[in-house]
Amino acid sequence: MNILGISAYYHDSAAALVQKGTILAAAQEERFTRKKHDARFPKNAIIYTLAEANISLQELDYIVFYEKPLVTFERLLETYLTYAPQGFRSFITAMTAWLQEKLYLKTILKKELAKLANCKTSQLPPLLFTEHHQSHAASAFFPSPFEKAAVLCLDAVGEWATTSLWLGEGNKMIPQWEINFPHSLGLLYSAFTYYTGFKVNSGEYKLMGLAPYGEAKYVDIILENLIDLKEDGTFRLNMEYFNYATGLTMTNDKFARLFGGSPRKPETQLTQREMNIAASIQKVTEEIVLRLANTAYEELGTDYLCLAGGVALNCVSNGRLLRESKFKDIWIQPAAGDSGGAIGAALAVWYQYLENPRQGGTFDAMQGTYLGPEFSHEEAQEYLNDVKAKYVYLEDVELFTKVAEILAEGNVVGWFQGRMEFGPRALGNRSIIGDPRNEKMQSVMNLKIKYRESFRPFAPSVLFDRVSDYFELDKPSPYMLLVAEVNSELRLPMNEEDKQLFGVEKLKVPRSTIPAITHVDYSARVQTVHPETNPRYYQLIKQFEALTGCGVLVNTSFNVRGEPIVCTPEDAYRCFMRTEMDYLVINNYLLAKSEQPQWQKDEAWKNEFELD
């Protein structure tokens, strides 16, 4: 039994293949097209997943799309009628797109699939549709290690729902209640993303990273003017301040007056105002999520919570949930955004539509989210020879020893191995790594390798059995979706002068003995590394620990700003040569930058990728 799940046409298109209840393969289309957040039909991702199963498209038993477009169309129409005559221009823009394409999505999907399979549409497997939040909920509960759990979905909007609660038990998911558009926590956060000059549906994590530089001075203004928040966490937004329901922007002039000025223009200098606004909306978001979770606990009486939807990628909020909610444990879908809907839709068919029993286990079913393509030694060597790259081949033990030494000397290494990660995080297979003890590592990686804003923090990869030695965390965090504070004994004291610093000036002061991964509020976005899911990365960190005594590495995604995470050896080598990385590892091949043939120094390549 093979089920193909598809998410597409909004952002982060993806495909996932579930075989007899097991997630066999999953990938985002952006990794193949090199267009970040690519929303187009995921042709390349589908080809990959089918190849992984060694089947043709016609051999699938079901194909399932992650939402119901006709219900979304109903919501758009009703919204515009509610706000008429406001938003007429926006209405015309939206209706043109719908009447030309999206309204006939079922037909378009069948045509695309038939083209891919080189067959008639009548020869395709059955095409099913799940609801958007059903896909999110299924992606959160069914792969989780819990037999019974509350499932909370929080995003911008699906068809109507923006927040929904489900009870997951065995192979069933029972909807409890939902909050509907336009009242959306995801859109509230995106409104502030837009207002502070970042890109909606892309820059929300920047807003989260900026928050520790500011003071939450606007919390009362937000709660008194923008949102009516109840004790149980349910809420309504004051739509007088927002433009997203009817306009082409997220906020309006009334919103700007409330916060004392126009939205920041993208790429201009960040001021303390933006930092304080970021801190304020982050605090409000955490409070809403915590109240909703505690309500879910009281209503459903379960010990465990699963999360999905774009808001579930807010790892600071997740860390607070783990520490302060009434649940014993939480599990978050690593591809919590729309890409994960492809997995959720396929699993919903397997468990809910076909009513197959659910197999429990100690570990979750995401397999470390290493679900993408991998490349053999022969494929890697063939490419490296084609570009006349200089390399040495080392067996694992020798390779790990050598790379540990290279890292300890302060070098930055591109680390490429195994199956590509599914979801927005690089977790040791498509990563750029460094020594967390190095005070300069954070600025070097940001400015010379990632070509991104200096304020953005980096995450630690830590041996799972040593996580409590470094962080105030006693639970696994394999998907880099929990923020925890660095242990107090590792923190460095600050003098009075340091304490007076504001904004990005705070970066000048090392916060701990592992400064490269310690944010200005002493926090870190932790990834625990487990030998069961990534034995080679685990052994590399073990070797670094044996050499230095430090069981942590800096881990950031293998890409530059605006570029999707690398997929192939070609992507990896190109990114390596364009940046100031010192070494590259592809499988067991080690390359030193200093030994590579002359690379065309052309800064125009930076225009290939639209800034996020």
KAURZI-V918146 format. One record per pair of residues at least 12 apart in sequence whose ideal C-beta (glycine too) atoms are under 7 Angstrom apart, sorted by the first residue. I is the first residue (numbers start at 1). J is the second residue. D is the distance in whole Angstrom. If there is no record, write none. Layout:
i	j	d
I	J	D
I	J	D
//
This chain:
i	j	d
1	19	7
1	20	5
1	61	5
2	17	6
2	19	5
2	53	6
2	55	6
2	59	7
2	60	5
2	61	6
3	18	5
3	61	6
3	62	5
3	64	7
3	346	4
3	349	5
3	350	6
4	17	6
4	46	7
4	49	7
4	60	5
4	63	5
4	346	7
5	18	7
5	64	5
5	66	7
5	342	4
5	343	6
5	345	4
5	346	3
6	42	6
6	63	7
6	65	5
6	66	7
6	342	6
7	66	4
7	338	5
7	339	6
7	341	4
7	342	4
8	39	7
8	40	7
8	41	5
8	42	6
9	39	6
9	102	7
10	39	6
10	338	6
11	37	5
11	39	5
11	201	5
11	338	6
12	28	6
12	37	5
12	337	6
12	338	5
12	339	4
13	28	7
13	29	4
13	38	6
13	39	5
13	40	6
13	41	7
13	42	4
14	26	7
14	27	6
14	28	5
14	29	6
14	42	6
14	45	6
14	339	4
14	342	4
15	27	7
15	42	5
15	45	4
15	46	4
15	49	5
15	342	6
16	49	7
16	342	4
16	343	4
16	346	5
17	49	4
17	52	7
17	53	6
18	346	4
18	347	6
18	350	6
19	53	6
21	350	5
21	356	6
21	359	7
23	143	7
23	343	6
23	365	6
23	366	7
23	367	7
23	371	6
24	52	6
24	53	6
25	48	7
25	49	4
25	52	4
25	53	7
25	371	6
26	49	7
26	342	6
26	343	6
26	371	4
26	422	4
27	45	5
27	48	5
27	49	7
27	372	5
27	373	7
27	420	7
27	422	6
28	45	6
28	339	5
29	42	4
29	44	6
29	45	5
30	564	4
31	372	7
31	420	7
31	564	5
31	565	7
31	567	4
32	44	4
32	45	7
32	567	6
34	563	7
34	564	6
36	562	6
36	563	7
36	564	5
36	609	7
36	610	7
36	612	6
37	201	7
37	202	6
41	112	5
43	116	6
46	116	6
48	373	6
56	117	7
57	113	6
57	116	6
57	117	4
58	117	6
58	119	6
58	123	6
58	125	7
60	125	4
61	125	6
62	125	6
62	126	5
62	128	6
62	349	5
63	113	7
63	125	5
63	127	5
64	128	4
64	129	7
64	130	6
64	345	4
64	346	6
64	349	5
65	109	6
65	129	5
65	345	7
66	130	6
66	132	7
66	135	4
66	341	4
66	342	6
66	344	7
66	345	4
67	131	6
67	132	4
67	135	7
67	158	6
67	159	6
68	129	5
68	131	6
68	159	6
69	102	6
69	105	4
71	159	4
71	160	7
72	159	5
73	98	6
73	103	6
75	159	6
75	160	5
75	181	6
76	94	6
79	182	7
79	245	6
80	246	7
83	245	6
83	246	5
86	246	5
87	246	3
87	247	6
90	246	6
90	247	5
90	248	6
106	127	7
109	127	6
110	124	6
110	127	6
128	349	6
128	353	7
130	345	5
130	348	5
131	158	7
131	159	6
132	158	3
132	159	6
132	341	7
133	153	5
133	158	5
133	161	5
133	164	5
133	178	7
134	348	6
135	341	4
135	344	4
135	345	5
135	348	6
136	153	4
136	155	7
136	308	4
136	309	5
136	341	6
136	344	6
137	151	5
137	153	5
137	164	7
137	166	5
137	173	5
137	308	7
137	344	7
138	173	6
138	344	4
138	347	5
138	348	4
139	308	5
139	333	5
139	340	4
139	341	7
139	343	5
139	344	3
139	347	7
140	306	4
140	307	6
140	308	4
140	333	5
141	168	3
141	173	6
141	306	5
142	347	4
142	351	6
142	358	7
143	333	7
143	364	5
143	365	4
143	366	5
144	306	5
144	331	4
144	364	6
145	331	7
145	361	6
145	362	7
145	363	6
145	364	5
146	304	4
146	306	7
146	331	7
147	170	7
147	360	6
148	168	7
148	169	5
148	302	6
149	168	5
149	302	6
149	304	4
149	305	6
149	306	5
150	165	7
150	167	7
150	296	4
150	297	7
150	300	5
150	302	5
150	305	5
151	166	4
151	168	5
151	173	7
151	306	5
152	165	6
152	292	6
152	293	6
152	296	6
152	305	6
152	307	5
153	308	5
153	309	4
154	185	6
154	186	6
154	289	7
154	309	4
154	311	4
154	312	6
155	186	5
155	309	3
155	310	4
155	311	6
156	184	6
156	186	4
156	187	5
156	190	6
156	310	6
157	181	5
157	184	6
157	187	7
160	180	5
160	181	6
161	178	4
161	180	6
162	179	6
162	180	6
162	181	6
162	183	6
162	184	4
162	185	7
162	186	6
163	178	6
163	179	4
163	185	6
163	292	7
164	178	4
165	177	6
165	296	5
167	300	5
168	306	7
170	358	5
171	351	4
171	355	6
171	356	6
171	357	6
171	358	4
173	352	7
176	299	7
179	234	6
182	237	7
182	239	6
182	245	5
183	235	6
183	236	5
183	237	5
185	285	7
185	288	6
185	311	6
186	309	7
186	310	5
186	311	5
187	244	6
188	227	7
188	237	6
189	204	6
189	281	6
189	285	6
189	311	7
190	204	6
190	250	6
191	242	6
191	244	7
191	250	4
191	251	5
192	207	6
192	277	6
192	281	4
193	207	5
194	249	7
194	250	4
194	251	6
194	263	6
195	251	5
195	255	7
195	263	5
196	264	6
196	274	5
196	277	6
196	278	6
197	263	6
197	264	3
197	265	6
197	266	5
197	268	7
197	274	7
199	612	6
200	250	6
202	612	4
203	612	6
205	313	7
206	456	7
207	278	5
208	282	6
208	314	6
208	316	6
209	455	7
209	456	5
209	457	6
210	274	7
210	275	6
210	278	4
210	455	6
211	278	4
211	279	5
211	282	4
212	519	6
212	520	5
212	521	4
212	523	7
213	275	4
213	455	6
213	503	5
213	504	6
213	506	6
213	520	6
214	272	7
214	275	3
214	276	4
214	278	6
214	279	4
215	276	5
215	279	6
216	279	4
216	280	5
216	283	4
217	276	5
217	280	6
218	259	7
218	276	6
218	277	6
218	280	4
219	280	5
219	283	6
219	284	6
221	258	6
222	280	6
222	281	7
222	284	5
223	284	7
225	238	6
225	241	7
225	258	6
226	238	6
226	241	6
229	288	6
231	291	7
232	291	6
232	295	4
233	288	6
233	291	3
233	292	4
233	295	5
235	288	6
240	254	6
241	254	5
241	255	4
241	258	7
242	255	7
251	263	7
259	277	6
272	502	6
272	503	6
275	503	6
282	316	6
285	314	6
285	317	6
286	316	7
286	317	5
286	320	5
289	317	5
289	321	6
290	320	6
290	321	6
290	324	6
290	325	6
293	305	6
293	321	6
293	325	5
293	327	7
294	325	6
294	326	6
297	325	7
297	326	4
297	327	6
303	327	6
303	328	4
304	327	6
304	328	6
304	329	6
305	327	4
305	330	5
306	331	5
307	330	6
307	332	5
307	336	7
308	333	4
308	336	5
308	340	6
309	336	6
310	336	7
310	337	5
312	332	5
312	333	7
312	336	4
313	336	5
313	337	6
313	424	7
313	481	7
315	481	5
315	482	6
315	483	5
315	525	5
316	483	5
318	330	7
318	332	6
318	481	6
318	482	5
319	482	5
319	483	4
319	484	6
322	475	6
322	482	6
329	475	7
331	364	6
332	479	7
332	481	5
334	366	6
334	369	4
334	423	4
334	425	7
334	479	4
334	481	7
335	369	7
335	422	5
335	423	4
339	423	7
340	423	7
363	532	7
367	533	6
368	427	7
368	478	6
368	533	3
368	534	6
369	421	5
369	422	5
369	423	5
369	427	7
369	479	6
370	418	6
370	419	4
370	421	6
370	429	6
370	533	7
370	534	7
371	419	6
371	422	4
372	419	5
372	420	3
372	421	6
372	422	6
373	419	7
373	420	6
373	567	6
374	418	5
374	419	4
375	568	7
375	569	6
377	587	5
377	588	7
379	569	7
380	569	5
380	586	5
380	587	5
380	589	6
381	589	7
383	569	5
383	570	6
384	589	6
387	573	7
388	597	5
389	573	6
389	591	6
389	596	6
390	591	7
390	595	4
390	596	6
391	589	4
391	590	6
391	591	5
392	590	5
393	588	6
393	589	6
394	588	6
394	590	6
395	588	7
396	536	7
396	588	7
399	588	6
399	590	6
400	539	5
400	540	5
400	543	4
401	543	6
402	590	7
403	540	6
403	585	6
404	540	7
404	543	4
404	544	4
404	547	5
405	547	7
406	583	5
407	433	7
407	434	6
407	435	5
407	544	6
408	435	6
408	547	6
408	548	5
410	435	6
410	438	5
411	582	4
411	583	6
412	432	6
412	434	5
412	444	7
412	445	6
412	449	6
412	581	5
412	582	5
413	433	5
413	581	7
413	582	7
413	583	5
413	585	6
414	432	6
414	558	6
414	572	6
414	575	7
414	576	5
414	581	5
414	584	4
414	585	7
415	431	5
415	433	5
415	585	5
416	430	6
416	558	7
416	566	7
416	569	7
416	572	4
416	585	6
416	586	5
417	429	5
417	536	6
417	587	6
418	536	7
420	567	6
425	479	6
425	480	5
426	555	7
426	556	7
426	557	4
426	558	6
426	565	6
427	479	7
427	480	6
427	527	6
428	461	6
428	529	6
428	534	5
428	537	4
428	555	7
430	557	7
430	558	4
430	565	5
430	566	5
431	555	5
431	556	7
431	557	7
431	558	6
432	445	7
432	449	6
432	556	5
432	558	5
432	581	7
433	553	5
433	554	6
433	555	6
434	516	7
434	553	7
434	554	4
435	554	7
436	460	6
436	514	4
436	516	4
436	517	5
436	550	7
436	552	5
436	553	6
436	554	5
437	513	7
437	514	6
437	550	6
438	516	6
439	510	5
439	515	5
441	516	4
441	554	6
442	458	6
442	516	5
445	458	6
445	556	6
448	579	7
448	580	4
449	579	5
449	580	6
449	581	6
450	556	7
450	560	6
450	561	6
451	560	5
451	561	5
451	606	7
452	561	4
454	504	6
454	507	7
455	504	5
455	507	7
457	519	4
458	516	6
458	517	5
458	554	5
458	556	5
459	480	5
459	517	6
459	524	7
459	525	4
459	527	6
459	555	5
459	556	7
460	514	7
460	517	4
460	524	5
460	526	6
460	527	7
460	552	5
460	554	7
460	555	7
461	527	5
461	529	5
461	541	6
461	552	7
461	553	5
461	555	4
462	526	6
462	528	6
462	529	7
462	551	6
462	552	5
463	529	6
463	538	7
463	541	6
463	542	7
463	545	7
463	551	4
464	476	6
464	528	4
464	529	6
464	530	5
466	551	4
467	526	7
467	528	5
470	486	7
470	487	6
470	490	7
470	514	7
470	552	6
471	484	4
471	485	7
471	486	6
471	487	6
471	524	6
471	526	6
472	484	5
472	485	5
472	487	6
473	526	6
476	528	5
477	526	5
477	527	6
477	528	5
478	527	7
478	528	6
478	530	6
478	533	7
480	525	6
480	526	7
480	527	4
482	526	6
483	523	5
483	524	7
483	525	5
484	523	7
484	524	7
484	526	5
485	522	5
485	523	5
486	512	5
486	514	7
486	518	5
486	522	5
486	524	6
490	512	5
490	513	5
490	514	6
491	511	6
491	512	5
491	522	6
492	510	6
492	511	6
492	512	6
494	509	6
506	520	4
507	520	7
514	552	6
516	554	5
517	552	7
517	554	6
527	555	6
529	541	6
541	553	6
558	572	6
558	575	6
559	575	6
560	575	6
560	579	6
560	609	7
561	611	7
561	612	6
562	609	3
562	610	6
562	611	5
562	612	5
563	609	5
569	586	5
572	584	7
572	586	6
577	596	6
577	599	4
578	605	6
581	593	6
//
